[in-house]
Structures are given as C-alpha cells and as structure tokens.
Amino acid sequence: MATQRRRNRDSEAAAVGDEPMSVAISEVAARQRVCICGKVTRMTARPTSGQPALAVSITDDTGSVTAVWTGRRSIGGVTLGRRIAIEGVAGLHGAHLEFTNPNYTLLPRHV
C-alpha cells in the first residue's frame, strides 16, 4: 500500500527563508514537475470511484490550483489558512490545474 510522504522542510528549504524553491501558480504548466507555495483556501472530501479523496484548493497572489489526495479524508496539519508547498505534476481537469497525490510540506505560519 502506498503512503503519503511528508517531505522534511529543512532539507528542501531555500537558501533564503523557509520556503522551498517554487514557482508562481500562474506559471504552472500541465505535465511539468513543479513546486508551488500558497495558502489552503478550500478543503472538500470528494469520493472518487467509491474511494475517499481530499481535494484542497491552494492559492497564491497569482492564481489557484487543486491538490487531490486519494484514499484520504484528511491530512494532519492541513487546515484552512495553512501555508503549504506541494510538488508534483499537474494535469488539466477542464480548464483548471490539478495535482494528484503530490508531495507536500507544511510551511511555518507568518505572524
């Protein structure tokens, strides 16, 4: 059974600051491996083929994407307003980009 891995934030951190090297959401192209950082703005449990799935909308100043984790109803630490980085390959679902089972890193909250 495959399990979701949470990447170690320290090993992926950029030389300056706490965020991994990422691109703006507006620059994401389908079928390219990228890392994006943003804020969780929506969370929905949506069954897919009879299996649970967690859909999370992630937004930055340039746009939004959806990350879907199959076989999950929740992920510890992933809450509304939480900053998160995801890495994976996005696919087009209609006109919207969607990541399926991406790696993720929970980012520190800014005060």
C-alpha positions in Angstrom: 0.0 0.0 0.0 1.4 3.4 -1.0 1.6 6.0 1.8 1.9 9.8 1.5 5.3 11.1 2.4 5.7 14.4 4.1 9.0 15.9 3.0 11.4 17.3 5.5 11.1 21.1 5.3 14.7 21.6 6.4 16.2 19.5 3.6 14.0 21.3 0.9 14.3 24.9 2.3 15.7 27.5 0.0 19.0 29.3 1.0 17.0 32.4 2.0 13.9 31.9 4.1 11.9 28.9 5.0 10.1 28.2 1.7 11.2 25.6 -0.9 12.2 26.9 -4.3 8.9 27.4 -6.0 7.1 29.0 -9.0 4.1 31.2 -9.1 0.8 29.3 -9.7 0.2 31.4 -12.8 3.5 29.9 -14.3 2.5 26.3 -13.8 2.1 24.3 -17.0 0.3 20.9 -17.3 2.6 17.8 -17.3 5.6 19.6 -15.8 7.1 18.8 -12.4 6.9 21.9 -10.2 6.8 23.1 -6.7 4.3 25.8 -5.7 3.7 27.5 -2.4 0.4 29.0 -1.2 -2.4 29.1 1.3 -5.1 26.5 1.8 -8.3 28.2 0.8 -10.8 25.3 0.5 -11.0 21.7 1.6 -13.5 19.2 0.3 -13.9 15.5 0.8 -15.0 14.1 -2.6 -15.3 10.4 -3.3 -13.6 9.2 -6.5 -14.7 5.8 -7.9 -16.1 4.9 -4.5 -12.8 5.7 -2.7 -12.4 8.7 -0.3 -10.4 11.7 -1.7 -9.4 15.0 -0.2 -9.4 18.0 -2.5 -7.5 21.1 -1.3 -7.5 24.4 -3.2 -4.2 26.3 -2.8 -4.0 29.9 -3.7 -1.1 32.5 -4.1 -1.2 36.0 -5.4 -1.3 34.8 -9.0 -3.9 32.1 -9.0 -5.1 28.8 -7.6 -4.7 25.0 -8.1 -6.3 22.0 -6.6 -4.3 19.1 -4.9 -6.2 15.8 -4.6 -5.0 13.1 -2.2 -6.8 9.8 -3.0 -7.6 7.4 -0.2 -7.7 10.3 2.4 -10.4 12.2 4.1 -8.0 14.5 6.0 -4.3 15.1 6.4 -2.9 16.1 9.8 -1.8 19.8 9.9 -3.5 20.7 6.6 -6.2 23.2 7.6 -7.9 26.3 6.1 -5.4 29.2 6.1 -2.4 27.0 6.5 0.6 27.7 4.2 1.7 24.7 2.2 4.2 23.8 -0.5 3.3 21.0 -2.9 5.5 19.3 -5.5 4.3 17.2 -8.3 3.0 17.1 -11.9 -0.2 19.0 -12.6 -2.8 17.8 -15.0 -5.6 19.7 -16.7 -9.1 18.9 -15.5 -11.3 21.1 -17.7 -9.6 24.5 -17.6 -8.2 24.0 -14.1 -4.9 22.6 -13.0 -5.0 19.7 -10.5 -2.2 17.8 -8.8 -2.9 14.2 -7.8 -1.2 12.8 -4.7 1.6 15.5 -4.7 4.4 15.6 -2.1 3.7 18.3 0.4 5.5 20.4 3.0 3.7 22.3 5.8 5.2 25.8 6.0 5.6 27.9 9.1 2.9 30.4 9.9 3.8 34.1 9.5 2.8 36.4 12.2 
